[in-house]
C-alpha cells in the first residue's frame, strides 16, 4: 500500500512540474551527410545478410560450412556457382 501511495505522489509531482522539453535537433546543413552514406550502410547490411543466407543454404543442402573463397564475395561465390553433377 505504501508503494502505491508513493507511486501516486511521484506521478502527480511529475505531472504538475512546470518544465518544458526544449531539446531540439538542429537541421542538417545543405548537402551534409554527416560522414556516412546511406548506400554504404545498406551495402554492408546486404553483404552480411547474403553471407548468412548462403551459409544457411550450404548447411541445409550439403551439411557444410562456406569456404573462405565462397564467403569473400558476400556469399555470392556459393549462391551463383554452377552445380557439379
Secondary structure, DSSP 4 states (H G I P E B T S, - for coil): -HHHHHHHHHHHHHHT--------PPPPPTT--TT--HHHHHHHHHHHHHHHHHHHHHHHHHS-PPPHHHHHTTTHHHHTSPPP-
